[in-house]
């Protein structure tokens, strides 16, 4: 029943655009299932595998949030801390007109009123130095922070904060606290040797190949992963067996009945009032979607290496169709 549902809705997704590769992971009743469709690149005829590696875009932010949660439980940082406590130099601009500072929690829930990117102000390639220079130019005109305003800059800053706290690279922290303990061998920022062969290329609306994401200031969207790894990660998130994971699902802003936000996770209820935690990701040539349903212990992840204007809603419909069947099967 699940196989036919996945096939039906994936076929619909392929009919909506010039798709390339699609990998799907579903977990319910304590069992995980994976599916792969399409081809790794246009005309290759090569089916993606469970180890094929995709850029996961903003799903990376949930890894950053989880690392912040580890730092919180270790007593190295607090959600109400002024972010300037962890930055070199002075940033008098990182406070609101009422005198309140930018707090770690505001960055996690996208309520700090930061810009989405520094693309318009950077006069040099993105690196720590140019990022800090741009950070000095932020103007916080809002009287208060609590209004949702999505920001990649906020999570790039959180990645930098983590590196300053631990004096380790972001990638080494991801490996130490998340991917190594969970056995996620394909989830990284950079790849060498035979691993490179697993990396898929990204594609645009007409299947044209696009440039890969650069591994700099990666806390907002630099990770790659496979369907094999991501279903492990989602099941770990869904089970909430550690205080760090539970903390990342804590509502910081909003109302769950209308949609709230935790540590990057959007938290809400669907048409049948089942609570979900959801995150999607996109880079220039990739689109991805993850959703958890804690009550039924259902996890769904979809990774693709082609992006167009319809990809986001298409993946949402695909995941929703799969959930309807998985929910029925959990009752059998």
Order of alpha helices (4+ residues) and beta strands (2+ residues): alpha-beta-beta-beta-alpha-alpha-alpha-alpha-alpha-beta-alpha-alpha-beta-beta-beta-beta-beta-beta-alpha
